[in-house]
Amino acid sequence: MLSRRHPLQIRLLNAYKLLMGILLLLVWLIGIGHFYYWERGEIKQSTHVAATMLATQSSAALMFGDTQVLRENLASLKDLEGLRWSAIVPTRTNVPVPVISEGDVPDDIQRLIDRLGKETERMSLMELIVRAPIMHVGIERGQLLVAVDLQDEIKGFLKVAAVTLLLMATVFQLGQLLFRRIIQSIVAPLDDLLQVVVTVADQVRMDRPLDKLQRPATDFSDEVGQLAGAFNLMLDSIIRHDDLMRDQATRLAQLVEDLRSLSARMRAVREEERTRISHEIHDELGQRLTALKFEVARMAGGDEGNRIGGQIDELIRTVRVISWELRPSVLDSLGLVAAMEWQAQDFSRRLGIRCSVDLPEDELHIPSEMATDLFRVFQELLTNISRHAQATRVDIILETTGEAIYLDVKDDGRGLHLRDQSRPSLGLLGIRERLDRWGGIIDIDAANSDADPPGTRIHIKIPLGKQGTFSELEQAP
């Protein structure tokens, strides 16, 4: 009922109800109890006084047997409030009068006297019986019994209790309404402040600007107003900081985008230059070396000519390797699938590492820039395996769906520890930079050297249909 899970206004109202309810109940119980015992005490006292006075007045009449006077004395009690019956009972055998009574006297009056014993009264919820001795010359000659009915008193008491309870309930309700207004005047500014705080939290969580928020009112000078003013100052500081951070984030994002565009342009220019150099080396230098070989063969013969021709053949093979390393001609002539297959075979031939290749049967219909980036990523992965993995087998899978291109490269080497991924690596940075251009992602499943089986699995996904920044730069003036 007073739990902090409930709003402050409800807790204050519940506290008021509890405290005021207990207070009014205690006041009601104390007041009603006092009224009850005070009223009954008044009746008891007046009955005792009347009985004592009547017993004194009846002393001589009882001694001399004057029943007329005794009856007149009992009749004088008729004005006593709630009188039910009265009786004079002789207790000496030498008193020449019978039992004299007024009202509905019980038949076993003598037994009633015996039960009273030495008590001067007996009070129940509905009846009061008072006994007064009738003395003469210091000797008890009889007893006066007066019975008072308390039903009317009980009815009056219940009416007073009901009226009092109704009055207290009315006071409680009026007080609750007044207290509710007081609480609202205190809590309403706090509710406004809380609403603004919640709105700020939501705006920050959803990364929305805060400059259009409505601030809490501060047109009062109590503690709540001071709190609202302090909050407004804090909110202004947060808004300034938020604007500054957003401006810095915008400039940083623009800078990153510019750097990525510049990097993509530099890679494109480098690929163009490598292609041009590769073609010149392959065509010009290769043709001149071939012509030189024929000229040497024509001019020189025998062993000397064969030796020089063999050196020229070795030089021609070296020129072809350099030309391939700069730009594989098969990538431009036959496409990505054929280039990756040739690269895997060359990798296996040079390093003695078995390569299992699973490639599409048909060539992929993707932009040439994307094919170049994907081939360079594949080359970088094989280079890392040859340098660090100490592997004996590499499994290569290239597949495409209507939504993306997937490349999986799995080796059985010593494994790439997870902490190695956090080290600066130009190879991984270059791979991620090329993939970011096309919205691609790389996932490295790096097992420890103690894993069974060890090794590293690299999964690359490039979604289809994403426009690259290279094409945009190509179109730029």
N, C-alpha and C positions, 0 to 999 in steps of 0.2 A: 504493500500500500504506500509506503514511503521509500520504496526502492529507487536507486538512482537510474534505473532503466526507464522510469517515468519522467515526463517533462517537469520542469521546475514549478510551473504554475499548478499543476495537478498535485504535486507533492506538498506545496504550501497550503492549498485548499484542504487536502486530506489531513495535514497537521492541524489546521484550524478546527476542522470537524472533530478530530480526535480530542484535542485539548479542551475545546469549548464543550464538547459533549460530556467529557469527564467532569469538568468544572460545574456545569449546570446540573448534572446528575447528583454530584456531591451536595451542591447547594440545595437541590430539591429534597434529597434524602434527609439532610440535616434539618431543613426547615419543616418538612412534614413530620419527622420524628419529634422535633421539639413541640410542634403544634399538637401532635397526638398525645404525648406524655403530659404536656402542660394542661390541656383540656381535661384529660382524665384526672390529673392531679387536682385541678380545681373542683371537679365533681366530688372526688374522694374527700377533699378537705371540707367542702360545704356539707356533705353528708355526715361526716364525723362531728362537725360543730352542732348541726341540728340534732343528731342523736344524743350527744352529750348533754345539751341543754334540756332536751325532753326527758332524759333519764333523771336529771336533777329535779325537774319539776314534778315528776311522777313518784318521787321517793315517799312522801307522806301519804299520798293517796293509796299507794300500794300497801303500805304498812297498815292503814286503817280500813282497807278493803273497799275504797270508794271507786267502784267500777265506772260510774258516770264521769268522773273527772279523768280517769284513765282513757276512756274512749274519746273524750273531748281533746285530750292531749295528742292522741294518735291522729285525730282528724285535723289537728293543726299542721300536720306534715303534708297536706294536700298540695301546698304551693311548692314543695320540693321537686325540682326538675327530674323527670323520668321516674318518679316513685312507682314501684310495682306493688309492694306490700310492706306492711309493718306489723310488728307484734310485740306484746309485753308478756314475758313468760316468768312466772314465779319460780324461784329456786329454793324456797323454804316451805316446809310443810305447815308452818304456823301462819302463813299468809293466806287470809280467807278470800282469795280471788282466783278465778280460772284464767286460762290463757285468753288474752284480749288481742284481737287482730283487726286489721283493715286491709282489704285487697285480697288477692289470690294467694293465701298463705299455703305453703306445702304441708301435706299431711304429716310428714316425718320431721316436724320442726325440732323435736327433741334430738333426733339423730343428727340434724344439721348443727345443733349446738354442740353436740359431742365431737363432731368432726372439726369444728372451729377450735376446740381446745382452748388454749390461752391466747389465740390470735384475736385481734380486734376487728379483722376484716378478711374477706376473701373476694378477689376480683378475677373474673374471667373475661373473655373477649366481649361477651354480651351482657354481663350482669355484675353488679357490685353489692356485696352483703356486708353491712357494718353492724358490729355488736358493741353496745355500751352497757356497763353494769349499773343497776339501780341500787344505790347504797342508802342505808339509814343507820345512823349512829355507828358508822364505820363498819357495818355488816352488810354484805350483799344480800338483798332481799329478792332480786329478780334481774332479768336481762331484757334489754330493748334491742330488737332486731329490725333493721331497716334495709330493704332490698331495692336497688335502683336499676332500671332497665337502661342499658347502654346502646341499644339499637339505633335510636335517633342520633346519638353521638357518633356512631360509626358511619351512618349515612351522611351526616354533615361533614365528617372527616373525608369521606370519599369524594364528595362534591368539591371540597376545597382542594384536594389532591388533583382531581381532574382539571379544575380550572387553572390551578398553578402550573400543571404540566402543559396544558394548552398554551398558557401565556409564555412559558419558557421555550416551547417549540417555536412560537412566533418570534420571540426575541432571537432564537438561534438562526432562523431563516433570514430575518432582517440583517442580523450580523454577518451571515454568510454572503449576502448580496453586497453589503458594504465592503467586506473584506476582499471579495472578488474584484471589486472596482479598484481597491487599493493595490492588489496584486497585479492587475492588468496595467496600472500606471507604472509599476516598477518593472514588470517583466516584458511589456511590449517593446521598449527600446532594446532589451536584450534579445528578443526574438528577431527584431530587424537586423541587429548586429550579427546574430547567428546565421540568418538567411544570406547576408552578404558574404560571410566567411565561407559558407557552403558553396555559394556561387563562385567565389574565387577559387576554391579547391577544384570545382568541376571545370572551370575555365583552364586552370593550370594542367589538370589531368588530360583534357582534350586539346591542349596546346593552342588555345585561342587567346587573342589579345584581351588585356584587362582595362584598356583606357575608357571603355564605354560603361563600366560598372557604376551603378547608383550607390553612392556612399551613404552610410547611416547618418541620421540627423544628430546634430550636436547642439541644438538650441536649448539645452538645459545644463545646469552647472553642477549637478550631483556627480556621484562616482560613476554612474552609467554614462553620463555625458563626457566625463573625462576619459573613460575607456573608449568611447566611440571616437573622440578626437584623436587619441593615441593610435587607434586602429586606422583612421584616415591618413595620418602621417605615415604609418607603416605601409599602407596600401599605395600611397603616392610614391614612396621609395621603391616598392616592388614593381610598380608600373614603369618607373624610369629604368630600373634594372632590366625589366622584361623587354622594353623597347630597345635598350642598348644591346641585349643579348640577341634579339631578333635581327637587329641591323647587322651585328657581327656575324650571326649565322647565315644571313643572306649573302653578305660579302664573301664569307668563307665558302659557301656553296658555289657561288659564282666563280671564285678563284679555283676551287677544285674542278669545276666543269671546264674552265679555261685550260687548266693544266692537263686534264684528260684529253681535251680537243687537241692541244698542242702535242701531247704524247702520241695520240693517234696519227696526227699529221706527220710527225717525225718518223714514226714507224712506216707510214705509207711512202714517204719520200725515201727512206732507207731501203725499203723493198724495191722501189723503182730503180734506185741507184744500183742495188745489188743485181737486179735483173739486167740492167744495161751493161754493167761490168761483166756479168756472167756471159752474156751474149757476145760481147767483144772478145773476151778471152777465148770462148769456145770457137767463135767463128774466125776472128782475125788471127789470133795466135795459133790456133789449131791448124788453120789452113797454111799459114806460113811454115809451121814446123813440118807439116806433111810435104810441102813443096821442097823444103830443105832436105828432107829425107830422100826424096827422089833425086835431087841434084847431087847429093853425096854419093848415092848409089851409082849415078852415071859417071861421076868423076873418079871415084875411088873404087877399087875392086878388092877382092880377096878378103883376108881376115881383118884388115884395117877398116875396110868399108863396112863389113858386118858389125864390127865393134861400135863404130860411130852410129850406124843405123839403129843398133839396139839401144844406145843412150838416147837417141832421138825418140824412139818408141816409148821409153820410160818417161821422158819429159812430156810426151803427148798424153800419157795416162795421168800424170800429175796435174797437167792443165785441166783435164776433164774432171778430176776429183775436186780441184779448186772451184771450177765452174759449177759443179753440182752443189758444193757446200754453199756457194753464194746464192744460187737459185736453181732448184731442181727443174730441169726442163720438162720432166714428165708431169709436173704439177700444172704447167701451162698447157701442155699438149693433150694429156690424157685425163687430168683432173685429180681431185683429192684422194679418192679411193686407191687409184693406181700408185700415187706418190707415197701414201702410207704403207702400202704393201711392199714397194721397192725399198723404202726406208727400213722397214722391219727386217727384210731379207739381208740388206747390207749390214744392219746392226748385228744380226745373228752371225753373219759370215766373219765380220771383223773381230767380234768379241767372244765368239763361241758360246753364246747364250741362246738357248732354244726359245723361239718365239712362236706362240700359237696365235694366229690371226683369224678373226671372224669379222669379215667386212661385208657390206652390202654388195649384191651382184651388180646393181646398176649404179651409175654415177649419181652423186647428190646434186640436185639443182639448187645451189645456193650461190650468193654473191661471191665473186672471186676474192674480195677482201676478207670475207668470213672464212673461205677455204684456206687462204694464206695464214690467217691467225690460228685456225685450228691445227694446221700442219706444223706451225712453229711451236705451238703448245705441245704437240705430240713429240717433236724433236727434243724439246726441253725435258719432258718426262723421261725419254730414253737416255738422255745425257745424265740426268740425276741418278738413274738406275745404274748406269755404267760407272759412275764416280763413287757412289756411296753404298749401294744396296748389297754388293757382293752376291748377286743373285745368280741362279743357274737356269731359271725359266721365267718367261714373261708371257702373260696372257693378255691379248688385246682384243677388245670388242668394240665395234662401231656400229651403231644402229640408229635408225630414224623412225619417227612416227609422224603423224600429221601435226603434232604440236611442238616437238623438240627433237634435237640431235643429242644422242647419249654416247659418251666415250668412256670406257672402263679400261684401266691399265692396272694389272695385278702382278706383283713379283713375289718370289719366295725368298727374298733376301733377309738381311738381319733385322729389318723392321725399322720404322721411323718412330722414335719415342715422342710422346705427346709434347714434351717440353722443347723438342727440336722445332716444332711448328711455330713457337713463339719467338725464335731467334730470327734476326733480320736475314732474309734470303732474297737476293735479287732475282733468282730464278722463279720463286713463288710469286714475288711481286709482279714480275713481268707476265706470268701466266694469268694472275688475277686482273691485271690491267687490260690484257687482250680480251678476257672473257667479259669484263665489265662493259666493254664497248658494245657487246651484243646482248647484254642482260644475262650472261651466263653465270653459273655458280660452280664451285669446285668443292668436293667433299673428300677429305682425307681420312681413311680408316687406318690408323697407324697402330700396329701391334707392337708389343715389347719384344725384345730379343728372346725372352723366356716363353713367349707364346707358342702354342702348338696348333696349327703350323704358324711360323713367323711370317713376316712379309708386310707389304703395304698395298692397300687397294685405294686407287684414286678414281673418283667418279666425277665426270664433268657433264653438265647439262646446259645446252644452249637453246632457248625457246626460239621457234621460227616466227617470222613475220615482224620482228623488231627492227626498226630503222636504225642504222648505225650512224655515228657522228662523222665517219669518214666521207660518206656520200654527201653529207651536208657541206663539209669543208671543200670537197671537190667542186661543188656548185658555187661556192663563195667567190666573189670577184677578187 
